[in-house]
Amino acid sequence: MSTTEILYSRVDADLGTFSVRPLDPFADAELLHGWITHPKASFWMMQDASLPDVEREYMRIAAHEHHRAFIGLHEGRPAFLMETYDPGELELVGLYDARPGDVGMHFLVAPSDTPLHGFTRAVITTVMAAVFADPATERVVVEPDVANTAVHALNEAVGFVPERQVTKPEKEALLSFCTRAQFEAATGLTGASI
């Protein structure tokens, strides 16, 4: 897959075009390094990562059968990071009963000196629509840190329903689920692809 290949795209009525492309562990490493080591990315847990650490982590993801990473674009410029994974194989193994069609998701909005009102909500809406663009996806699973109240509110805005707290090696997490129907009811969008 080429890093110029657009895998998903949608137009937000207020903020313009959002799209998703494959992540290149080498070409995107410097960009990602700036994002994930920024103080606003503390919940990403890579604050002290070096540039080679970032390259290694995203090479590992690129080679993994059950984990994928993407760069999100706003008006053609890199603006967010998106990861998907199989929660029955990674992250949540043994912490809940995974179902066929479950997809785990992480996202990170790039730091900005000129924040746009509603931008992060538009990003998570795009991420969710992109995940649901795959007809095999039945439900999205997230496990944010229990202390990350800002992301809990965003998750609920796109249809997530918290189920319970789970203990992971690196954090106490709020296990939450969003079905395709819940996403569509919350946003009015389907995961129709480009």
N, C-alpha and C positions, 0 to 999 in steps of 0.2 A: 504494500500500500504506500502510496506517495503521501508526503506530508502536505501536499497541496490539494489532495483529494478531499472534497467536502462530503462528509458522511451524513450530515443532517443540517438543515437550515430552517429557520422560521423568522417571521417578521413580527416584532413587538410593535403594537400601534403607537406607543409613545417613544420608544427608544431605538427603533430601527432593527437592522438585521443581526441575528445571532446565528452562529453556525459552529459546527464541530468537525475537527479533522484529526487524523492520527497524530500521535506524539512521536517525535524522533528523539531518542535518548541523547544523541550527541548534539544535533542542531538546536534542540530546545533546552539543553542543560543550563546554559547561562541565564536564560530567561527564567526558568523554573527556580534556579538557585536564588535569584532576587526575590521571588515570590514566597518561597517556603521558609526563608530565613528572616523574613520581615516580622517585626513584633506583632503585627495583626494576625499572623499565621501560627500563633502559639499552639493552637489545638492540632496542627498538622504534625507536631512533635519532631520537627527536623531543624529546629532553630540553629543548631551548631553545625549543620552539615556543610562540608566543603564542596566545591564544584565537582571534584572526582566522586565524592559520596553521592551526589545527585545523579551523575552519569551512571554509577553502578546500580543505584536503586531503580532507575528507570530502564536500564538494560535488563535487570532482573525481571521487572514487570513485563517488558516486551517479550522476554523468552518464556514467560509463565503461561501455561495452558489455560489457567482459570482467572487471569487478571489482565486488564487492559487499561491503557491510559490515553487520554485525548487532550488536545488543546482546544479551548473554546475561543471563538472570535466574536468581537463586536464590531460591526461595520468593517470587517476584514482584518482587524488588528487583534493580536492575542490579548485575551482579557480574563480567562479563567482556565483552571485545570479540572478535568473530570476523570474519575477512575470508576471502572465497573469490575466486579469480581463475583465468583460463584460462592455464596455464603455457606454452601454445603461442603466446600473444599478449603476455604480460607476464612480468616477473621472470626467466624462464628461457629466453627465446628464444635459440636457438643454443647452449645449454649442455647440452641433452639432446634425444633424439628423443621429442617429445610424441606421445602416442597419443590417439585419440578416447576420451572418457570420463575423461581426466585432469583433476583439479581441484586447484589450488594452495590452500593454507590457511595462515593466520596466526591466532594467538589470543593474547590478553593477559588475565591475571587481574587484577582490580582490587586495589590495595593494601588491606590490612586490618590493623587494630590487634588483631583477635581471630581469628587464623588457625584454620581447622578442619582437623583431621587428614584427609587424603585429598581435600581440596577441589580442588586443582589437577588431580589425576587424574580426578576426577568431571567437571571442566570439559572437559578434552580428550576424555574419553569422550563427553560430550554433543555437543561440536563435531563429532567424527567421525561419530557416529550421525546428526546433522543433515545432514552432507554426503552420507552414504550413503542418506539418506531419498529423495534424488533417484535414481530408477532408472537414469538416464543416467550416473551416476558409477560408474566402474569401478575407479579408483585415485586415491588422494590423494597429492599430491606436496608435500614441505616442503623448505625450504632454510635451516635455522637457522644462525646463526653457529657455526663450529667450536668456539669457546670456550664456548658455552652448554651446558655438560654437563648441567645440570639438565633442560633441555628434551629433550636426546637420550634421557635415561632415561625421561622421560614418553612420548616418541614410541615407543620400543621397547615400553613397557608396553601400548600400544594396537595393536601389530602392525607398526609401521614397521620396515623393514629399510634400514640405511644402504647406499648404493651407492658413492659416492665424493665427494671434496672437489671443489668447483667455485669458480672465482674470479668473483665479481660485482663491479660497480664499488664497492659500499659495504662489502664484507666477503668473507672466505673462508667458504664455506658447506658444510654437510654435506648433500648431496643424498640424500634418503631417500624411499622409496615404501611405501605400504600399500594392498594390494588389499582389496576387500570381504571375501574369504575370510580374509585375514590378520587383519583387524579382528574378524570374528566369532569366529575361533579364539582370539584374545587376550582378548576381553572377554565372549564368550558372548552378545553383543547383535547384533541386526540393525539396519539403518537404518530400521526401520519408522516411518512418520510418525504424527502424532497422529490 
